[in-house]
């Protein structure tokens, strides 16, 4: 199970609460998990993505080891210009992909069923409070 890192910037406190329940916060907005399984990582990213589409603030970056990708690193972004990792003569570089409008790499606008699920989650949280 590989090391997973999540970096948040300018996001609501719910992200911090959620991420600290499953990861260690080593610096402000930087979360690590040395033994996060692929299934947990994918579920975590799904939750973060749903919240980001519902709230639309800040940015999130998740990185993890992936032997099948260039440089052996997988990356998912929300709220930032898309980036990819390239190997330039043995040196790994992060390349920002310039577009007219930045869109998240992971996912797209939520489907109506995703919006309903997000709204139901928000409603449930309000009932708890």
Backbone as ProteinMPNN parsed JSONL, in Angstrom:
{"seq_chain_A": "XXXXXXXXXXXXXXXXXXXXXXXXXXXXXXXXXXXXXXXXXXXXXXXXXXXXXXXXXXXXXXXXXXXXXXXXXXXXXXXXXXXXXXXXXXXXXXXXXXXXXXXXXXXXXXXXXXXXXXXXXXXXXXXXX", "coords_chain_A": {"N_chain_A": [[0.849, -1.174, 0.0], [0.769, 2.077, -1.007], [2.277, 5.349, -0.291], [0.176, 8.101, 0.067], [-0.564, 11.443, -0.73], [-2.22, 14.435, 0.064], [-2.866, 17.747, -0.785], [-4.236, 20.723, 0.285], [-5.74, 23.901, -0.429], [-7.064, 26.916, 0.582], [-9.677, 25.925, 1.299], [-12.87, 24.783, 2.64], [-13.542, 24.074, 6.143], [-14.592, 21.527, 6.463], [-13.218, 19.801, 4.767], [-10.749, 19.54, 6.044], [-11.509, 18.281, 8.462], [-12.523, 15.837, 7.477], [-10.276, 14.775, 6.076], [-8.348, 14.61, 8.147], [-9.428, 12.584, 9.587], [-8.739, 10.292, 8.283], [-6.149, 10.521, 7.47], [-2.802, 11.762, 8.212], [-2.115, 15.02, 9.268], [0.556, 16.742, 8.331], [1.54, 19.262, 7.92], [0.131, 22.546, 7.613], [-2.661, 22.035, 5.729], [-1.535, 19.868, 4.385], [-1.664, 16.503, 3.911], [-0.937, 13.13, 4.749], [-0.764, 9.629, 4.071], [0.665, 6.699, 4.803], [-0.097, 4.11, 4.181], [-2.37, 3.816, 2.455], [-4.908, 2.188, 0.781], [-5.748, 1.437, -2.673], [-8.519, 1.387, -3.103], [-9.511, 2.878, -0.913], [-8.231, 5.305, -1.416], [-9.441, 6.027, -3.877], [-12.138, 6.281, -3.07], [-11.879, 8.342, -1.213], [-11.037, 10.427, -2.914], [-13.324, 10.643, -4.477], [-15.23, 11.6, -2.625], [-14.031, 14.089, -1.977], [-14.097, 15.283, -4.502], [-16.893, 15.473, -5.005], [-17.647, 17.249, -2.948], [-16.098, 19.455, -3.716], [-17.249, 20.179, -6.194], [-19.767, 20.885, -5.276], [-19.25, 23.008, -3.523], [-17.176, 24.551, -4.631], [-14.837, 26.021, -3.939], [-11.357, 26.886, -3.439], [-8.464, 24.69, -3.84], [-7.389, 21.348, -4.591], [-4.979, 18.791, -4.421], [-3.934, 15.571, -5.168], [-1.52, 13.074, -4.798], [0.154, 10.011, -5.63], [2.035, 6.915, -5.632], [2.455, 5.326, -8.782], [3.176, 2.855, -10.816], [2.58, 2.567, -13.488], [2.484, 5.016, -14.727], [4.091, 7.949, -16.171], [7.117, 8.699, -14.67], [6.311, 7.387, -12.449], [4.376, 8.408, -10.762], [1.113, 9.179, -9.787], [-1.422, 11.664, -10.273], [-4.008, 13.82, -9.216], [-6.166, 16.569, -9.667], [-8.035, 19.38, -8.488], [-9.543, 22.469, -9.08], [-7.305, 23.799, -10.022], [-5.079, 24.671, -12.742], [-4.792, 22.107, -15.179], [-2.239, 19.602, -14.852], [0.62, 17.638, -15.754], [2.976, 14.945, -15.385], [6.187, 14.733, -16.65], [8.951, 13.009, -18.153], [12.019, 14.205, -18.589], [14.797, 13.511, -20.036], [15.498, 11.81, -17.879], [14.938, 13.432, -15.737], [12.327, 14.329, -13.667], [9.585, 16.349, -14.407], [7.021, 18.74, -13.712], [4.438, 19.636, -15.726], [2.482, 22.332, -16.598], [-0.621, 22.445, -18.085], [-1.754, 24.619, -20.336], [-4.81, 26.227, -20.749], [-7.755, 27.845, -22.058], [-9.764, 28.025, -20.122], [-9.446, 26.764, -16.942], [-10.02, 23.426, -16.019], [-11.033, 20.767, -13.859], [-8.947, 17.854, -13.673], [-9.706, 15.352, -12.734], [-12.696, 13.866, -13.181], [-15.774, 15.526, -14.172], [-18.29, 18.057, -14.587], [-20.746, 17.417, -12.108], [-23.097, 14.738, -12.405], [-26.74, 14.765, -12.531], [-27.544, 12.862, -10.58], [-25.292, 12.774, -8.934], [-25.302, 15.389, -7.969], [-27.671, 15.306, -6.487], [-26.927, 13.441, -4.536], [-24.862, 14.824, -3.256], [-26.311, 17.013, -2.265], [-28.038, 15.662, -0.532], [-26.182, 14.695, 1.329], [-25.275, 17.133, 2.386], [-27.687, 18.046, 3.511], [-28.097, 16.054, 5.454], [-25.91, 16.562, 7.136], [-26.626, 19.08, 8.113], [-28.865, 18.389, 9.616], [-27.684, 16.912, 11.635], [-26.18, 18.835, 12.944]], "CA_chain_A": [[0.0, 0.0, 0.0], [1.682, 3.194, -1.199], [2.081, 6.652, 0.346], [-0.721, 9.023, -0.619], [-0.445, 12.798, -0.203], [-3.241, 15.381, -0.373], [-2.56, 19.13, -0.431], [-5.405, 21.582, 0.118], [-5.483, 25.332, -0.351], [-8.245, 27.773, 0.595], [-10.889, 25.104, 1.285], [-13.678, 24.826, 3.846], [-13.046, 23.257, 7.254], [-15.052, 20.138, 6.35], [-12.151, 19.016, 4.142], [-9.754, 19.245, 7.08], [-12.074, 17.278, 9.355], [-12.588, 14.556, 6.778], [-8.937, 14.262, 5.783], [-7.646, 14.233, 9.379], [-9.993, 11.338, 10.112], [-8.164, 9.147, 7.57], [-4.749, 10.792, 7.142], [-2.069, 12.567, 9.176], [-1.815, 16.36, 8.773], [1.952, 16.997, 8.688], [1.687, 20.714, 7.851], [-1.174, 23.128, 7.302], [-3.176, 21.685, 4.418], [-0.787, 18.761, 3.779], [-2.094, 15.263, 4.56], [-0.242, 11.954, 4.236], [-1.153, 8.311, 4.558], [1.683, 5.786, 4.276], [-0.627, 2.795, 3.818], [-3.73, 3.952, 1.935], [-5.174, 1.277, -0.337], [-6.308, 2.049, -3.877], [-9.962, 1.561, -2.904], [-9.721, 4.0, 0.012], [-7.814, 6.513, -2.128], [-10.473, 6.377, -4.859], [-13.323, 6.741, -2.334], [-11.524, 9.651, -0.66], [-11.058, 11.409, -4.002], [-14.721, 10.808, -4.872], [-15.848, 12.497, -1.644], [-13.457, 15.42, -2.169], [-14.605, 15.806, -5.774], [-18.301, 15.849, -4.821], [-17.679, 18.471, -2.146], [-15.541, 20.572, -4.477], [-18.246, 20.604, -7.173], [-20.878, 21.51, -4.554], [-18.816, 24.231, -2.857], [-16.438, 25.3, -5.645], [-13.767, 26.884, -3.435], [-10.037, 26.347, -3.187], [-7.879, 23.696, -4.736], [-6.953, 20.092, -3.982], [-4.056, 17.986, -5.212], [-3.629, 14.267, -4.583], [-0.471, 12.338, -5.511], [0.395, 8.654, -5.132], [2.886, 6.132, -6.532], [1.771, 4.534, -9.807], [4.226, 2.337, -11.699], [2.138, 2.595, -14.88], [2.499, 6.379, -15.247], [5.391, 8.578, -16.345], [7.707, 9.108, -13.407], [5.827, 6.551, -11.365], [3.549, 9.196, -9.854], [-0.224, 9.553, -10.232], [-1.802, 12.967, -9.751], [-5.365, 14.286, -9.494], [-6.27, 17.98, -9.292], [-9.301, 20.106, -8.554], [-9.402, 23.894, -8.827], [-6.06, 24.328, -10.574], [-4.85, 24.325, -14.139], [-4.328, 20.717, -15.294], [-0.795, 19.379, -14.913], [1.03, 16.248, -15.898], [4.378, 14.705, -15.053], [6.927, 14.261, -17.816], [10.332, 12.594, -17.934], [12.894, 14.915, -19.52], [16.157, 12.976, -19.893], [15.689, 11.264, -16.541], [14.515, 14.395, -14.721], [10.873, 14.455, -13.656], [9.101, 17.727, -14.407], [5.572, 18.928, -13.721], [4.091, 20.549, -16.814], [1.145, 22.906, -16.502], [-1.285, 22.454, -19.383], [-2.453, 25.899, -20.436], [-6.085, 26.22, -21.452], [-8.47, 29.104, -21.893], [-10.378, 27.932, -18.803], [-8.952, 25.583, -16.229], [-11.035, 22.483, -15.567], [-10.414, 19.693, -13.088], [-8.559, 16.65, -14.394], [-10.515, 14.227, -12.249], [-14.144, 14.053, -13.282], [-16.321, 16.683, -14.85], [-19.428, 18.525, -13.806], [-21.472, 16.268, -11.562], [-24.363, 14.352, -13.016], [-27.846, 15.069, -11.617], [-27.558, 11.948, -9.438], [-24.228, 13.201, -8.036], [-25.763, 16.6, -7.302], [-28.644, 14.887, -5.481], [-26.19, 12.794, -3.447], [-24.17, 15.879, -2.522], [-27.319, 17.765, -1.525], [-28.504, 14.806, 0.555], [-25.119, 14.708, 2.334], [-25.322, 18.433, 3.048], [-28.898, 18.064, 4.331], [-27.858, 15.184, 6.61], [-24.997, 17.254, 8.046], [-27.385, 20.137, 8.771], [-29.724, 17.759, 10.615], [-26.834, 16.5, 12.752], [-25.798, 20.043, 13.673]], "C_chain_A": [[0.895, 1.237, 0.0], [1.286, 4.454, -0.424], [1.194, 7.519, -0.531], [-0.605, 10.373, 0.064], [-1.565, 13.645, -0.789], [-2.823, 16.762, 0.118], [-3.8, 19.964, -0.72], [-4.986, 23.04, 0.242], [-6.81, 26.075, -0.42], [-9.548, 26.974, 0.484], [-11.61, 25.205, 2.627], [-13.143, 23.852, 4.899], [-13.503, 21.805, 7.174], [-13.991, 19.243, 5.71], [-11.124, 18.592, 5.192], [-10.266, 18.162, 8.022], [-12.093, 15.898, 8.729], [-11.194, 13.962, 6.587], [-8.177, 13.868, 7.05], [-8.231, 12.973, 10.001], [-9.38, 10.103, 9.442], [-6.679, 9.308, 7.246], [-4.115, 11.618, 8.261], [-1.773, 13.929, 8.555], [-0.413, 16.739, 9.249], [2.317, 18.471, 8.628], [0.314, 21.252, 7.473], [-1.578, 22.784, 5.872], [-2.457, 20.551, 3.713], [-1.072, 17.489, 4.576], [-1.379, 14.085, 3.917], [-0.836, 10.694, 4.846], [-0.175, 7.305, 3.965], [1.133, 4.447, 3.804], [-2.066, 2.881, 3.31], [-3.909, 3.037, 0.724], [-5.772, 2.045, -1.515], [-7.797, 2.326, -3.685], [-10.257, 2.744, -1.989], [-9.339, 5.309, -0.666], [-8.888, 6.958, -3.118], [-11.735, 6.889, -4.179], [-13.076, 8.129, -1.742], [-11.603, 10.717, -1.741], [-12.491, 11.659, -4.471], [-15.432, 11.773, -3.928], [-15.343, 13.921, -1.842], [-13.981, 16.071, -3.442], [-16.05, 16.258, -5.639], [-18.416, 17.141, -4.018], [-17.177, 19.656, -2.948], [-16.553, 21.082, -5.508], [-19.416, 21.297, -6.488], [-20.483, 22.878, -4.003], [-17.992, 25.138, -3.762], [-15.316, 26.192, -5.161], [-12.445, 26.142, -3.341], [-9.538, 25.366, -4.226], [-7.405, 22.496, -3.925], [-6.035, 19.376, -4.958], [-3.807, 16.688, -4.464], [-2.562, 13.605, -5.444], [-0.238, 10.999, -4.821], [1.319, 7.936, -6.101], [2.045, 5.321, -7.519], [2.808, 4.11, -10.839], [3.862, 2.434, -13.173], [2.206, 3.979, -15.512], [3.922, 6.912, -15.354], [5.909, 9.075, -15.001], [7.244, 8.295, -12.222], [4.945, 7.261, -10.363], [2.205, 9.494, -10.504], [-0.613, 10.863, -9.579], [-3.23, 13.289, -10.161], [-5.488, 15.697, -8.935], [-7.708, 18.459, -9.362], [-9.002, 21.574, -8.267], [-8.115, 24.52, -9.307], [-5.982, 23.982, -12.049], [-4.338, 22.889, -14.203], [-2.807, 20.646, -15.437], [-0.552, 17.917, -15.225], [2.519, 16.149, -15.596], [5.059, 14.131, -16.282], [8.353, 13.902, -17.399], [11.177, 13.264, -19.005], [14.332, 14.475, -19.26], [16.446, 12.521, -18.466], [15.314, 12.197, -15.408], [13.001, 14.528, -14.802], [10.481, 15.919, -13.528], [7.581, 17.73, -14.364], [5.274, 19.994, -14.761], [2.663, 21.017, -16.612], [0.565, 23.0, -17.908], [-2.135, 23.713, -19.455], [-3.703, 25.747, -21.29], [-6.733, 27.574, -21.249], [-9.17, 29.154, -20.55], [-9.895, 26.648, -18.158], [-10.124, 24.723, -15.783], [-10.35, 21.374, -14.793], [-10.061, 18.502, -13.971], [-9.475, 15.502, -14.007], [-11.989, 14.581, -12.343], [-14.511, 15.264, -14.106], [-17.454, 17.201, -14.011], [-20.246, 17.336, -13.322], [-22.753, 15.992, -12.327], [-25.481, 14.718, -12.053], [-27.875, 14.145, -10.404], [-26.455, 12.305, -8.442], [-24.654, 14.449, -7.273], [-26.77, 16.262, -6.212], [-27.943, 14.259, -4.287], [-25.467, 13.83, -2.595], [-25.164, 16.663, -1.679], [-27.836, 16.958, -0.344], [-27.464, 14.763, 1.681], [-25.133, 16.013, 3.108], [-26.535, 18.535, 3.963], [-28.714, 17.225, 5.589], [-26.944, 15.854, 7.623], [-25.72, 18.361, 8.792], [-28.283, 19.56, 9.855], [-28.92, 17.352, 11.837], [-26.471, 17.7, 13.607], [-27.015, 20.599, 14.361]], "O_chain_A": [[1.695, 1.42, 0.917], [0.151, 4.608, 0.027], [1.435, 7.654, -1.73], [-0.554, 10.45, 1.292], [-1.834, 13.586, -1.989], [-2.47, 16.935, 1.284], [-4.348, 19.922, -1.821], [-4.015, 23.37, 0.922], [-7.587, 25.893, -1.358], [-10.417, 27.303, -0.324], [-11.038, 25.653, 3.62], [-12.392, 22.928, 4.584], [-12.864, 20.932, 7.76], [-13.872, 18.069, 6.061], [-10.687, 17.442, 5.225], [-9.535, 17.225, 8.345], [-11.727, 14.91, 9.365], [-10.96, 12.794, 6.896], [-7.433, 12.887, 7.034], [-7.596, 12.356, 10.855], [-9.487, 8.995, 9.968], [-6.027, 8.362, 6.805], [-4.81, 12.112, 9.148], [-1.241, 14.002, 7.447], [-0.212, 17.024, 10.43], [3.308, 18.886, 9.229], [-0.563, 20.494, 7.061], [-0.916, 23.193, 4.918], [-2.739, 20.288, 2.544], [-0.761, 17.407, 5.765], [-1.227, 14.033, 2.697], [-1.337, 10.693, 5.97], [-0.181, 7.077, 2.755], [1.826, 3.717, 3.096], [-2.901, 2.073, 3.716], [-3.146, 3.111, -0.239], [-6.244, 3.171, -1.357], [-8.282, 3.391, -4.068], [-11.164, 3.528, -2.267], [-10.036, 6.312, -0.516], [-9.209, 8.144, -3.187], [-12.346, 7.842, -4.663], [-13.958, 8.987, -1.767], [-12.167, 11.788, -1.52], [-12.83, 12.788, -4.827], [-16.154, 12.663, -4.377], [-16.137, 14.861, -1.871], [-14.275, 17.266, -3.46], [-16.398, 17.337, -6.119], [-19.196, 18.026, -4.371], [-17.753, 20.743, -2.88], [-16.699, 22.293, -5.677], [-20.005, 22.212, -7.064], [-21.292, 23.806, -4.013], [-18.095, 26.362, -3.671], [-14.871, 27.059, -5.913], [-12.415, 24.922, -3.184], [-10.093, 25.227, -5.317], [-7.07, 22.608, -2.745], [-6.28, 19.356, -6.164], [-3.505, 16.699, -3.271], [-2.677, 13.574, -6.669], [-0.405, 10.864, -3.609], [1.385, 8.303, -7.274], [1.048, 4.707, -7.14], [3.262, 4.925, -11.642], [4.747, 2.388, -14.028], [2.005, 4.108, -16.72], [4.841, 6.399, -14.715], [5.209, 9.789, -14.283], [7.728, 8.489, -11.107], [4.772, 6.788, -9.24], [2.147, 9.996, -11.626], [-0.189, 11.152, -8.46], [-3.623, 13.063, -11.305], [-4.975, 15.989, -7.855], [-8.494, 18.0, -10.19], [-8.286, 21.887, -7.316], [-7.862, 25.689, -9.015], [-6.711, 23.123, -12.545], [-3.529, 22.49, -13.365], [-2.18, 21.507, -16.055], [-1.41, 17.066, -14.989], [3.226, 17.156, -15.559], [4.578, 13.17, -16.882], [8.882, 14.428, -16.42], [11.069, 12.937, -20.187], [15.001, 15.004, -18.372], [17.508, 12.811, -17.915], [15.363, 11.807, -14.242], [12.451, 14.805, -15.868], [10.976, 16.636, -12.658], [6.932, 16.837, -14.909], [5.788, 21.111, -14.69], [1.746, 20.208, -16.472], [1.185, 23.564, -18.81], [-3.114, 23.855, -18.723], [-3.661, 25.214, -22.398], [-6.324, 28.354, -20.388], [-9.182, 30.198, -19.896], [-9.936, 25.578, -18.766], [-11.103, 25.229, -15.235], [-9.186, 21.074, -15.056], [-10.792, 18.18, -14.908], [-9.96, 14.767, -14.868], [-12.465, 15.488, -11.661], [-13.647, 15.939, -14.666], [-17.581, 16.832, -12.843], [-20.417, 16.358, -14.051], [-23.404, 16.907, -12.831], [-25.218, 14.96, -10.875], [-28.2, 14.592, -9.304], [-26.648, 12.159, -7.235], [-24.403, 14.562, -6.073], [-26.74, 16.855, -5.134], [-28.322, 14.514, -3.144], [-25.454, 13.735, -1.367], [-24.9, 16.949, -0.512], [-28.05, 17.511, 0.735], [-27.825, 14.792, 2.858], [-25.017, 16.016, 4.334], [-26.428, 19.054, 5.074], [-29.128, 17.636, 6.674], [-27.161, 15.738, 8.829], [-25.465, 18.572, 9.977], [-28.449, 20.175, 10.908], [-29.417, 17.437, 12.96], [-26.451, 17.616, 14.834], [-26.927, 21.623, 15.038]]}, "name": "protein", "num_of_chains": 1, "seq": "XXXXXXXXXXXXXXXXXXXXXXXXXXXXXXXXXXXXXXXXXXXXXXXXXXXXXXXXXXXXXXXXXXXXXXXXXXXXXXXXXXXXXXXXXXXXXXXXXXXXXXXXXXXXXXXXXXXXXXXXXXXXXXXXX"}
